[in-house]
Amino acid sequence: MSDARNAIFAKIKAADAKRGKAAAPEAKSRLETPPPQLVPAIGKPAPEEARDLFITKAIELGCTVADCPSFEEVPEKVSAYLIEQESPQQVILPVDEELSSLGWLAAGLSVSAQTGSDALDGNTSVTRAIAGVAETGAVAVASSSKYPVSLGLLPDRHIFVLKVDEITGGYEDVWKVARAAKDNQGMSRALNLVGGPSRTADIEATLVMGAHGPRTVHIILIGDDQEAQKPA
Amino acid sequence: MHITSEKFQENAKAAISDEQLQTGLFIFGKIFPLLREATASKLPEFEALRDSARDIKIENLNNLGTYLEAFEARVEEAGGRIHWARTSEEANTIVERLCEEANAKNIIKSKSMVTEELELNDHLIGKGYNVVETDLGEYIIQLRNEKPFHIVGPALHLTAGQVSDTFYEAHKEHGRTEKVEDKVKLVEEARIVLRERFKNADVGITGANFLVAETGQIVLITNEGNADLSATLPKRHIVVTGIEKVVPTLDDLSVFLRILARSATGQETSNYVSLYSGPRRARDADGPESFDIVLVDNGRTDMLGTPVEEMLRCIRCGACLNACPVFTTVGGQSYGSVYSGPMGAVWTPALASVSSAAKLPNASSFCGKCEEVCPVRIPLPSMMRHWREKEFESHLTPSGQRWGLGLWAWLGKHPSLYSAATNIAGVGLRLISKTRRGRRIATSLPFIGQGWTQSRDLAVPSEPTFLSQYKDGRRR
């Protein structure tokens, strides 16, 4: 329907002419070098405040957060969380060496790499994240071989493994990731900012968790400052 | 877009006497504005962000062609396809063809006002497809065969009891025999039924809250995650949206993300803010095989360069509906258009026609609350006035009203007669009025005044009149 395209652009051009100005060259340069916009103070916290702000905001969104000194201890933390949730000691992992190489079995967990949609129903997924957004408390994930998007949507419980130094200030810091791709093929298909469990308030404005996606979202924060604060 | 706005008065009357509906309207009229106010006041830069948002949109609309071309190029680079549609017929035909191409049978949809405007569901269902809405509110009204009550809360006018009845009837075919009333259980039931629909869907149709020209990404914002499921599980993802949704850059997008949820539901952020670009890549573990975007004009370019161009800044937050004393009294269905409240009163005449939608821009007290809360500062009252002027110019205004306005204008041009007439009216009013709770009110007026006092009292103006005070130098 290129006829439609031509007709729509002709009408836009006609409106531009009526306004007495052709499309400005500044628009093109705006796309090439995006000018910064107003960023509120909460979107650019001082580095030492970002972690606490992120934890506060994530909890406000209905997440739970646990600190964890190192990657090696992640399975234990996951196990403890599942006990607390009265859920089976069973997790689904993506194809991600960083996670699959950990001692899950030793921690008493059974691991599955089945990521078909039926296998995910009612289950627990554990995935890495690319960033934690301090401004909102949301966790950023990007689709890849290591992150099937459905792992963050279909299970009942989603556990994110996030390093403290991956916590960033505001949206602008996440966009850097999208812009880092050299071209649009290199860009991730999906960039999701997940702000806690799925929810709805569509019946009488009553908030109910677990609308379509995970009912609980748990964040395991690695390299918490307790380690850093230990005297050398 | 089919509208039934001619029946505004009858519908409004029925809505006002519907007690159940009035309970629902409390959510929009009171709860949402309070929540908006609470979160907005926690962000010191909120007002400045509104200014930025307005300025970005102005620049955006001035260079719409440039940004749409850039967006198109970036989408194609990512392996997506763009389809342009001048009208709702063209848009619906394109979507139908895309579904046919995919040999689809089952379609899931995430809430989209543009597809409501196009009446896309009716079109696809008419062609034999199974189309299921997945936003809980939209799903409920789809089952009830209603139109959305509000652009953000489509089913918030219903009670849990009504939803329970609807689910009980509709879910029998899914083997559910128990009637549940509890809200948590109702949500759970919808989750179970819709989960199966998601898994069996061949095509996912979503709208888009924003399109980013810089990167070719579409932005989907929900609390339920249903848009992400629709964009991820089926083998084909179709995005249907309006051309005005394009924003230049990701930095510009941030400004809108910071004001949208706060204005809409009083949240600091919605739970799922997602950016999608193209179909699944070779390295991806999931995602659709194709990614098509239908960019819809349907009257939008006709608004460019006209006094209602600024309406194209709208980001569909619904704040103006919640702030409007008319909407929060008569509700969405009275408007007879999928776009209701102040924004609907401006959009509907532009998309349908001035003659069929004339009642809507008149359904306003011009209190200005809508403009006060609009995150992109759209001058809604002055645009409603524009449509009223158009209506008057086209001789669509009822003769009684024209006659009255004519008389008023004539009096206004003859100050001594005007002053005499208002003095007589003032004396007359005081004669027939009585004092109630310390205020002079008239409860029953003669002649055409009956139309006013049949349903409300008239406050009698205090003495002396503004004009006589002005003459005495007491008012300037």
Boltz contact constraints between the chains, C-beta under 6 A:
constraints:
  - contact:
      token1: [A, 1]
      token2: [B, 84]
      max_distance: 6.0
  - contact:
      token1: [A, 4]
      token2: [B, 84]
      max_distance: 6.0
  - contact:
      token1: [A, 4]
      token2: [B, 85]
      max_distance: 6.0
  - contact:
      token1: [A, 4]
      token2: [B, 86]
      max_distance: 6.0
  - contact:
      token1: [A, 4]
      token2: [B, 90]
      max_distance: 6.0
  - contact:
      token1: [A, 5]
      token2: [B, 84]
      max_distance: 6.0
  - contact:
      token1: [A, 7]
      token2: [B, 86]
      max_distance: 6.0
  - contact:
      token1: [A, 8]
      token2: [B, 84]
      max_distance: 6.0
  - contact:
      token1: [A, 8]
      token2: [B, 297]
      max_distance: 6.0
  - contact:
      token1: [A, 8]
      token2: [B, 301]
      max_distance: 6.0
  - contact:
      token1: [A, 9]
      token2: [B, 65]
      max_distance: 6.0
  - contact:
      token1: [A, 11]
      token2: [B, 301]
      max_distance: 6.0
  - contact:
      token1: [A, 12]
      token2: [B, 64]
      max_distance: 6.0
  - contact:
      token1: [A, 12]
      token2: [B, 65]
      max_distance: 6.0
  - contact:
      token1: [A, 12]
      token2: [B, 301]
      max_distance: 6.0
  - contact:
      token1: [A, 15]
      token2: [B, 304]
      max_distance: 6.0
  - contact:
      token1: [A, 15]
      token2: [B, 305]
      max_distance: 6.0
  - contact:
      token1: [A, 18]
      token2: [B, 305]
      max_distance: 6.0
  - contact:
      token1: [A, 19]
      token2: [B, 305]
      max_distance: 6.0
  - contact:
      token1: [A, 23]
      token2: [B, 63]
      max_distance: 6.0
  - contact:
      token1: [A, 23]
      token2: [B, 65]
      max_distance: 6.0
  - contact:
      token1: [A, 23]
      token2: [B, 66]
      max_distance: 6.0
  - contact:
      token1: [A, 24]
      token2: [B, 63]
      max_distance: 6.0
  - contact:
      token1: [A, 27]
      token2: [B, 63]
      max_distance: 6.0
  - contact:
      token1: [A, 27]
      token2: [B, 66]
      max_distance: 6.0
  - contact:
      token1: [A, 30]
      token2: [B, 248]
      max_distance: 6.0
  - contact:
      token1: [A, 31]
      token2: [B, 70]
      max_distance: 6.0
  - contact:
      token1: [A, 31]
      token2: [B, 214]
      max_distance: 6.0
  - contact:
      token1: [A, 34]
      token2: [B, 249]
      max_distance: 6.0
  - contact:
      token1: [A, 34]
      token2: [B, 251]
      max_distance: 6.0
  - contact:
      token1: [A, 36]
      token2: [B, 251]
      max_distance: 6.0
  - contact:
      token1: [A, 37]
      token2: [B, 52]
      max_distance: 6.0
  - contact:
      token1: [A, 37]
      token2: [B, 251]
      max_distance: 6.0
  - contact:
      token1: [A, 37]
      token2: [B, 255]
      max_distance: 6.0
  - contact:
      token1: [A, 38]
      token2: [B, 48]
      max_distance: 6.0
  - contact:
      token1: [A, 38]
      token2: [B, 52]
      max_distance: 6.0
  - contact:
      token1: [A, 40]
      token2: [B, 43]
      max_distance: 6.0
  - contact:
      token1: [A, 40]
      token2: [B, 45]
      max_distance: 6.0
  - contact:
      token1: [A, 117]
      token2: [B, 199]
      max_distance: 6.0
  - contact:
      token1: [A, 136]
      token2: [B, 269]
      max_distance: 6.0
  - contact:
      token1: [A, 143]
      token2: [B, 284]
      max_distance: 6.0
  - contact:
      token1: [A, 145]
      token2: [B, 283]
      max_distance: 6.0
  - contact:
      token1: [A, 145]
      token2: [B, 285]
      max_distance: 6.0
  - contact:
      token1: [A, 148]
      token2: [B, 285]
      max_distance: 6.0
  - contact:
      token1: [A, 148]
      token2: [B, 286]
      max_distance: 6.0
  - contact:
      token1: [A, 149]
      token2: [B, 232]
      max_distance: 6.0
  - contact:
      token1: [A, 149]
      token2: [B, 286]
      max_distance: 6.0
  - contact:
      token1: [A, 150]
      token2: [B, 232]
      max_distance: 6.0
  - contact:
      token1: [A, 150]
      token2: [B, 286]
      max_distance: 6.0
  - contact:
      token1: [A, 153]
      token2: [B, 225]
      max_distance: 6.0
  - contact:
      token1: [A, 153]
      token2: [B, 228]
      max_distance: 6.0
  - contact:
      token1: [A, 153]
      token2: [B, 229]
      max_distance: 6.0
  - contact:
      token1: [A, 171]
      token2: [B, 254]
      max_distance: 6.0
  - contact:
      token1: [A, 175]
      token2: [B, 250]
      max_distance: 6.0
  - contact:
      token1: [A, 184]
      token2: [B, 74]
      max_distance: 6.0
  - contact:
      token1: [A, 184]
      token2: [B, 77]
      max_distance: 6.0
  - contact:
      token1: [A, 184]
      token2: [B, 78]
      max_distance: 6.0
  - contact:
      token1: [A, 184]
      token2: [B, 216]
      max_distance: 6.0
  - contact:
      token1: [A, 187]
      token2: [B, 277]
      max_distance: 6.0
  - contact:
      token1: [A, 189]
      token2: [B, 278]
      max_distance: 6.0
  - contact:
      token1: [A, 189]
      token2: [B, 280]
      max_distance: 6.0
  - contact:
      token1: [A, 189]
      token2: [B, 281]
      max_distance: 6.0
  - contact:
      token1: [A, 189]
      token2: [B, 284]
      max_distance: 6.0
  - contact:
      token1: [A, 189]
      token2: [B, 287]
      max_distance: 6.0
  - contact:
      token1: [A, 190]
      token2: [B, 276]
      max_distance: 6.0
  - contact:
      token1: [A, 191]
      token2: [B, 275]
      max_distance: 6.0
  - contact:
      token1: [A, 192]
      token2: [B, 274]
      max_distance: 6.0
  - contact:
      token1: [A, 193]
      token2: [B, 273]
      max_distance: 6.0
  - contact:
      token1: [A, 195]
      token2: [B, 269]
      max_distance: 6.0
  - contact:
      token1: [A, 195]
      token2: [B, 271]
      max_distance: 6.0
  - contact:
      token1: [A, 196]
      token2: [B, 271]
      max_distance: 6.0
  - contact:
      token1: [A, 198]
      token2: [B, 224]
      max_distance: 6.0
  - contact:
      token1: [A, 198]
      token2: [B, 225]
      max_distance: 6.0
  - contact:
      token1: [A, 199]
      token2: [B, 223]
      max_distance: 6.0
  - contact:
      token1: [A, 199]
      token2: [B, 271]
      max_distance: 6.0
  - contact:
      token1: [A, 200]
      token2: [B, 136]
      max_distance: 6.0
  - contact:
      token1: [A, 200]
      token2: [B, 187]
      max_distance: 6.0
  - contact:
      token1: [A, 200]
      token2: [B, 224]
      max_distance: 6.0
  - contact:
      token1: [A, 202]
      token2: [B, 136]
      max_distance: 6.0
  - contact:
      token1: [A, 202]
      token2: [B, 137]
      max_distance: 6.0
  - contact:
      token1: [A, 202]
      token2: [B, 155]
      max_distance: 6.0
  - contact:
      token1: [A, 203]
      token2: [B, 160]
      max_distance: 6.0
  - contact:
      token1: [A, 203]
      token2: [B, 163]
      max_distance: 6.0
  - contact:
      token1: [A, 203]
      token2: [B, 183]
      max_distance: 6.0
  - contact:
      token1: [A, 203]
      token2: [B, 186]
      max_distance: 6.0
  - contact:
      token1: [A, 204]
      token2: [B, 160]
      max_distance: 6.0
  - contact:
      token1: [A, 205]
      token2: [B, 27]
      max_distance: 6.0
  - contact:
      token1: [A, 205]
      token2: [B, 156]
      max_distance: 6.0
  - contact:
      token1: [A, 206]
      token2: [B, 183]
      max_distance: 6.0
  - contact:
      token1: [A, 208]
      token2: [B, 184]
      max_distance: 6.0
  - contact:
      token1: [A, 208]
      token2: [B, 187]
      max_distance: 6.0
  - contact:
      token1: [A, 211]
      token2: [B, 224]
      max_distance: 6.0
  - contact:
      token1: [A, 212]
      token2: [B, 224]
      max_distance: 6.0
  - contact:
      token1: [A, 212]
      token2: [B, 225]
      max_distance: 6.0
  - contact:
      token1: [A, 212]
      token2: [B, 226]
      max_distance: 6.0
  - contact:
      token1: [A, 212]
      token2: [B, 229]
      max_distance: 6.0
  - contact:
      token1: [A, 213]
      token2: [B, 225]
      max_distance: 6.0
